[in-house]
Amino acid sequence: MRNDEILPKAQGEFRVLSIGDSFTSAEQVEDAKTYSARIGSTFKQQNSPVTVINGGRTGATPAYYLHLADFYKTQLQPDAVIVQINDSDFTEEGLDSTKEFYIRAQGNTFQAIHNQDFASDDRLSQLFQQKFPQLSFMLQISTLRVGGKNLQAMLKKQAKPTEAAPTKSQGNYDRLIEWTVVNLKAKYPNLVILHIPYVTFNNPNEPPNPAEAALIEIAEKHKVPIVAMRRDFVNYHQTFHQPTSGFNNSVPGTGHINEIGHELIAQRLVPLLEAMRKKTN
């Protein structure tokens, strides 16, 4: 997990676990500038006994968070849990049965599945592990890891989907999202959902897609605090003319959130977590 070594929980410590996919692990920004680290540093400056653990993992989905909830609660003992969600969690990404964890429709409900045959979601890692186990140490070289991810993305575009992605017309969005929210709430203490939207900055008034709108509505229905960042991102861009995602070596306004986006997220989450801490104490 990213940032500081995880120590045994101290007396009086309010521990926050932040889990999500690559938007949370945030390898695109410096350690101290992820939203998890910014939240932690803000509380540190206030001398508040709050620790924030960045448990983000590239490619993770709600199936991952649900399956490992007992492990996280036992090993890390969080007092509050931030679960970062994207719209793709409810479409092809979350239902991809080739991943280590995925969600499968089962009658009128759903089930989080652990793929027992999974070896790695990195094609190059699979090759090394299967053909050259004695060279597996080379997977620590970042160039090889990036190459493997690029190869995986290329093959994924060519492959046919293994699970049908839900569409609004099928009525699956609402059922899948509600199942996810209800189960996350049951699994984690003081759950907070963080939604990171896909914003088209040249069309800032574009309405949210059905998955985003449904997630907000369902979270509020079940009294789960949700921090939805669309309006914050759009307002910042309109005020300062800077996108909250994209980098100098990419198309501005696309891809992962940048330092600005992480700072805005931290600003929204700090008051919410502080209120939870005071209520818990």
SVG drawing of the C-alpha trace seen along z (x, -y; Angstrom):
<svg xmlns="http://www.w3.org/2000/svg" viewBox="-35 -32 51 54">
<polyline fill="none" stroke="black" stroke-width="0.4" points="0.0,0.0 1.2,-3.5 2.8,-6.0 3.9,-5.3 4.4,-2.0 1.2,-0.7 1.8,-0.5 -0.3,1.2 -3.3,-0.9 -2.6,-3.3 -5.0,-4.1 -7.2,-7.0 -6.3,-6.8 -9.1,-7.4 -8.1,-5.3 -9.4,-5.9 -9.0,-3.3 -9.2,-4.7 -9.8,-2.0 -10.3,-2.3 -8.7,-1.7 -5.9,-3.6 -7.5,-6.9 -6.9,-6.2 -3.5,-4.6 -2.7,-7.6 0.7,-6.6 0.5,-9.7 1.2,-12.1 3.7,-12.3 3.2,-10.4 2.3,-13.5 -0.2,-14.8 -2.7,-12.0 -6.0,-12.8 -5.4,-10.2 -2.0,-11.8 -3.5,-15.3 -6.3,-14.3 -3.7,-12.8 -1.4,-15.8 -4.4,-18.2 -5.3,-16.3 -1.6,-16.1 -1.4,-19.9 -4.4,-20.1 -2.8,-17.7 -5.8,-15.4 -5.1,-11.7 -6.2,-10.6 -4.3,-8.2 -5.2,-7.7 -4.2,-4.5 -4.1,-4.5 -5.3,-1.0 -5.8,-1.9 -5.1,0.8 -5.0,0.5 -8.0,2.2 -9.8,2.8 -13.7,2.8 -16.4,3.2 -16.1,7.0 -12.5,6.6 -13.7,4.3 -16.5,6.7 -14.4,9.9 -11.6,8.4 -13.7,6.5 -13.1,9.0 -9.4,8.9 -9.2,5.1 -11.3,4.9 -9.3,7.5 -5.8,6.4 -6.2,2.6 -9.1,1.9 -10.5,-1.2 -12.9,-3.5 -14.1,-4.9 -13.7,-3.7 -13.7,-5.7 -14.7,-3.6 -13.8,-5.3 -16.1,-4.4 -16.2,-5.1 -19.0,-4.5 -17.1,-1.7 -17.4,0.3 -21.0,1.0 -20.3,1.9 -17.6,3.9 -14.9,3.3 -16.8,4.6 -18.3,7.6 -15.1,8.8 -14.8,12.4 -11.1,12.5 -10.2,10.3 -9.3,11.6 -12.5,10.3 -15.7,9.6 -19.5,9.4 -21.8,11.9 -25.5,11.6 -27.3,14.5 -31.1,14.4 -32.5,11.2 -29.4,10.5 -25.6,10.4 -22.5,12.2 -18.9,11.1 -16.7,13.8 -13.0,14.6 -11.5,16.0 -9.5,19.0 -7.8,19.5 -6.4,15.9 -2.6,15.6 -2.1,11.9 -3.9,9.2 -0.6,8.3 0.1,10.4 3.8,10.0 3.7,11.1 1.7,14.2 4.4,15.1 7.2,14.7 5.5,16.6 4.5,19.5 7.6,19.8 10.4,18.2 9.7,18.4 13.3,17.9 13.1,14.5 10.1,13.3 12.2,10.7 12.4,8.8 8.7,7.8 9.9,5.3 11.3,3.2 8.8,0.5 9.4,0.6 8.4,4.2 5.3,3.6 4.2,0.7 4.9,2.8 2.7,5.6 -0.1,3.2 0.1,1.8 0.0,5.3 -2.9,6.2 -4.8,3.1 -4.1,3.9 -5.3,7.5 -8.4,6.4 -9.5,4.2 -9.2,7.2 -10.9,9.7 -14.7,10.2 -16.3,9.3 -16.8,12.3 -19.8,10.8 -22.7,8.7 -22.4,5.1 -25.6,3.8 -27.3,1.0 -30.0,-1.4 -32.5,0.2 -31.9,3.5 -32.7,2.0 -29.5,3.5 -27.9,0.2 -30.2,-0.5 -30.3,3.1 -26.5,3.6 -25.7,0.2 -28.2,0.8 -26.8,4.2 -23.3,2.8 -24.2,-0.1 -26.2,2.1 -23.4,4.6 -20.6,2.1 -22.6,0.4 -23.0,3.8 -19.3,4.6 -17.6,1.4 -17.9,-1.0 -18.7,-4.6 -18.7,-4.1 -18.2,-7.1 -18.6,-6.7 -16.3,-8.9 -17.5,-9.2 -14.9,-10.4 -16.7,-11.4 -15.6,-11.5 -15.8,-15.2 -15.7,-16.6 -14.3,-20.0 -15.2,-21.4 -18.8,-20.5 -19.0,-21.2 -22.9,-21.2 -23.0,-17.7 -25.4,-15.8 -24.1,-12.8 -24.6,-9.4 -27.3,-7.1 -24.9,-5.2 -23.6,-8.3 -27.1,-9.7 -28.3,-6.4 -25.4,-6.0 -26.0,-9.4 -29.7,-8.7 -29.3,-5.2 -26.5,-6.3 -28.8,-9.0 -31.7,-6.6 -29.6,-4.2 -28.1,-7.2 -24.6,-6.5 -22.6,-9.8 -21.5,-10.3 -18.9,-12.8 -19.7,-13.3 -17.0,-15.5 -18.5,-16.5 -19.7,-20.0 -16.4,-20.7 -14.3,-19.7 -16.4,-21.7 -16.6,-24.8 -12.8,-24.8 -12.2,-24.6 -14.7,-27.4 -13.1,-29.6 -9.4,-29.0 -9.4,-27.5 -7.5,-24.4 -8.7,-20.9 -8.7,-18.6 -7.5,-15.6 -4.8,-15.1 -1.1,-15.8 1.6,-17.5 2.4,-14.3 -1.3,-13.6 -4.3,-15.3 -5.4,-17.9 -8.7,-17.1 -8.5,-13.3 -7.4,-10.3 -6.5,-10.2 -7.0,-13.1 -4.1,-15.4 -2.8,-17.3 -5.7,-19.8 -8.3,-17.0 -6.7,-15.3 -6.6,-18.5 -10.3,-19.2 -11.3,-15.7 -9.3,-16.1 -11.1,-19.4 -14.5,-17.7 -13.6,-14.7 -11.8,-16.3 -14.9,-18.0 -16.9,-14.8 -14.3,-12.6 -13.8,-15.1 -17.5,-15.0 -17.3,-11.2 -14.4,-11.2 -16.1,-13.6 -19.3,-11.4 -17.3,-8.3 -15.5,-9.8"/>
</svg>
